[in-house]
Amino acid sequence: MEDNIREMYEKARAAFKTVEDWPQEKVDEMVLAVGWELQKAETADELARLAVEKSGLGVYEDKVHKIGTKVRGTLYDQIGVKTCGLVSEDKAKGIRTYAKPIGVIANVVPCTNPESTVCCIALSTLKTRNAIICSPHPRTELATYATVEHIRKALAKVGAPVDLVQCIRHTSNEKTQELMANCDYAVATGGAALVKVVYAAGVPAQTVGAGNVISIVDATVEDDLPGVAFRLRKSKTANNAASCSSENAVAIEEKIFDKMIAALKAEGGYLCSTEEREILRKTMWPDGHTLNREIVAKSATFIAELAGLKVPKNTTMLMVLGEKIGKEDRFSGEKLSPVLTVWKWTDFDEMLDRMAKILKFSGEGHSVNIQTRLDERMHKIGLRANVGRVVCNMGHTAANSGGWTSHLGFTDTLGCGTWAGNISCENINWKQFIMYTRVAVPVADYEPTDEELFGTYFKKYGKD
């Protein structure tokens, strides 16, 4: 595959035209072939090693697990889904719905998940009979390219056109912009800066927002604080917090604050002193506002050593006390590292107000977490939090983008809605890569009466 963007598009377009009218059975066979190839232990091992060794980002074992889980989960979510031809019919209303593919899609891939993102998007676009061209991140282009090669191998095995999935071999900003401008649609997994670039390309696009997950812990779980701390630590440190779903802060009710801090310390958390906090801040944001890329998806001990802090060898995460919200205290935002900001609260409603301010600064639209046994608090946070997802009593990364104890939908691409400048607030999967044609046939003429339309209004205010 050469990096001539126009030629790549033409090849993708030809492949798309080949499968545009394929029946569901043939499409599903193609998808399963790709899924089987990607979830193989040897494939996951190769892709995870390439991702970690070439970039230094993340944890090999976590990536192996994630690739397998995301592939199998994405396939599970597709079972029984119709994406070809007539997919539904409402005879009472005379509406028939036909599924249509979009065409050639540009897929801008992040360095934090250069393999699993491609797996999820490719399975979704193939299920909907689209072609994709991937633009990898410069730090992880080999992992993304290798993932695409495995997909092409699987496509060839079942006689599907291999150019349904392609990848830029030597990436650059210029090639990415050219790709998006030439394709019919774009999907990009990255932060606010990338969103602006994608929409500037002038094509319809699916984008995502920044994560800044706050996990609220209340006193109702006091008898299970070791379990809560275990879930939060496991989630926070997964893949060295490369995921946008990683907890960035924990907000602990005052009456259990000391006990919860002790439980987090038992899980390897290290609470920085005021002086250590300032040293860490200068290391993480050397210019005061831009996150140091050298700490992204690195271990807590690596970050501590970089900052010149002396911490125990078994430290799994660095903790700092929350002080202020916004630009004057970057610890209140997303950190993409095993660094956890700790807040204390006494009034739940006040904490929700504080959470809203934090999310307005960083992470609005993404997701939040709560550990509680009070259903009314789950209900209240669902009503008040401007996010697409609320995860309750689970580790966030194990549930937010799909998990076997969560049915939020398997993905690596999380829409954050208009709160973050995105067009969707859903977990991005096959649903975002399909168009529909609705055919209307005549039904019996019926027009509602005034009573049907305004009956409840009439009862209260009359007909004057």
Helices and strands as residue ranges (DSSP letters): H 5-19, H 24-39, H 41-55, H 60-78, E 85-90, E 95-100, E 104-108, H 116-127, E 131-135, G 138-140, H 141-157, G 162-164, E 165-167, H 173-182, E 185-188, H 192-200, E 205-206, E 213-217, G 219-224, H 225-237, G 238-241, E 247-253, G 254-256, H 257-266, E 269-271, H 274-284, G 293-295, H 300-307, E 317-321, G 330-332, E 339-345, H 348-361, E 365-371, H 375-384, E 387-392, G 418-420, G 430-433, E 435-440, H 450-461
